């Protein structure tokens, strides 16, 4: 199965650091406020997902969620989460470290579209 979400080695290192500080984590792809659309990192359960959210998959033992509406725009792309220097203006856990997560996307090929990992929805 082809994953919908991947992470870079730098993102994996930052996630490990954040797990040491905060415990289990989760991600939610923001829909446009603050720094635009970016992955936001929270302590697992701190951001409440609902029936309007879809989980794209698991990255480094962390669920990665986004709204169903936003997923309609991104469903044909594979997302890769990276890290960049700079302090964003969101509530994400990495911000105090002078880092922020960012997303790079690419279109799936027709062959990949036929082999995608399924998404799942929140069961409130």
N, C-alpha and C positions, 0 to 999 in steps of 0.2 A: 504494500500500500504506500502511496505517495503522501508524505505529510504536508499539511497546509501551512504549518509554522515551523521555522527553524531558528536556531540562534548561532551567533558567531562565538568563537572561543573567548573573545573579550567580554561578551555579554554573559557567558557561562561563568567566567571568573567573578564578575560583579554580582551575579545572582548568588554565588557561593558566599561572598562576603556579606551580602544582605541577609542570607539565611542564618549566618552565625550571629548577626545582631538582632534579628527579628523573628526567627523561627520560620515555619512554613509560609510560603508566599503564593500569590496569584497575580495575574495580569489582566488588565482590561484595556482594550484599545479605545482611547478616548475618541469622541465623535466631533471634536472641533473647537471646544473652548480652550482657554489658556494658550498652550503652545500649538494649537491646531490639533491635528490627529496624530497622537503618539501613544505608544504603549505605556501604561501607568502601572507601577508595581505597588502592591499593598500586602499587608499581612493577610494570610489566608482567612477569608471570612470578613475582613474589614470593609470590603466593597461588596455591597449586597447585589447579587445578580438576580434577575427575575425572568418572567416568561417572555420578555422582549430581548433577551440575550441568547447568544449561541456560543458554544465552546468549540474553538477550532482545533484544539488538541492540547497536549501536555509538552512543555519544554522544561527540561531539567527538574522534573517532578512538580512543576507549577502549571495549573490550568491557565489557558489563554482564552479570554472571552472578548466578544464585541457585540454590539447591538445587531439585531436581525436586519434592520434597515441598512446599516453600514455593511454588513456581510453581503447584501445583494450587490453592492459595488465591487467588493473584493473577492467574491467567490471564484473568480476565474484566475486568481493570482496566488502564487506562493509567497508568503511573507517571510522575511528573515530579519530577526531582531539584532541590532547592533548597539554599540555604545559610542557616544561622542563626549568630548569634554565640553563643559559649559553648563551653566546653571539654568535650567528651565523654570517656568513659573507655574508648575503644577504641584500636585500633592503627592507625587510619586516618591517612594522611599529613597531613591538614589540621589535626589536633588541636593540634599545637604552635603553630599560627597563631591559636588562639583562635576557630576556626570549626569547624563540622561540617555535613556533608551530611545532609539529611533528605528523606524521600519524601512526596509527596502523591499520592493515587490517586483515580481516578474510574472508574465503570463504563463500559465500552464500550456503545455503542448496538448494536442488532441489526444495523443496516447496517454498522457498523464491524467487528463480529465476522466478517463475511463477507469483509473486506478486510485482515485483519491480516498484518503481516510475519511470516514463519515464524521460529520459534526454531531454534537448533541445539544439539546436544549435544556434549560433550567426547569426543574420540576419543583416549582414553589412549594 
